[in-house]
Amino acid sequence: MAAEGVAGVLTLGSMGPQGWMIREIVDRFRNRCPAVRLVHRELNVVDPLTSLRAGEVDVAHLWLPVGEPDITTGPVTHTSPVVVVMAATHPYADRESLSLEDYGDLTFMGHRSPIPASMEEAFQPFHTPSGRPVARGPVISNWEDELKVISTGQAVGAAAAEAARFYPRPDLAYVPVTDAPPLRWAFAWRATDTNPLIRALAEAVDTLPRPGSRR
């Protein structure tokens, strides 16, 4: 494509530190398609699909499974361990790790968005492995509001482990979850969108180390 002088604009949406995690893929795409202007925007982690469906971004970098018939996903870019974010004063904040069964003792964030249940489950299951319900508490609409509520001790939240590096705060603790399946990340786009630049970005993943590798 670069040799043919293909040009255009491609708008990519990603979430916080995940934009940094895919930097090698983005650089590879830019090297292959130097005439393309890539616009990189922030996605709302609490409402990750609305801007994609509205056409505000051409490609969204999302965690799997999306499982929506109107959205196509590409190959996995990388994986992330899961951590629980809680107030530094929370009774569990000094633990070295948590298990999914511990979720039954915690209250997680609720949200105002049409996020698919499959995507919410990847971060915050609705039941523990033994079947105990996992409570939902305060309702939030974006990541910054989530951190503010968490810091007060009203609820906890689940996040990709990279969040601990990018959002360190003295009033928060990030505790790893030992038995949580790693989050899988991939590019996603509208199934009806035939823009070849989208496929070119997805193809830039194939020559990188496979999922689970460390960047």
Order of alpha helices (4+ residues) and beta strands (2+ residues): beta-alpha-alpha-beta-alpha-beta-beta-beta-beta-alpha-beta-alpha-beta-alpha-beta-beta-alpha
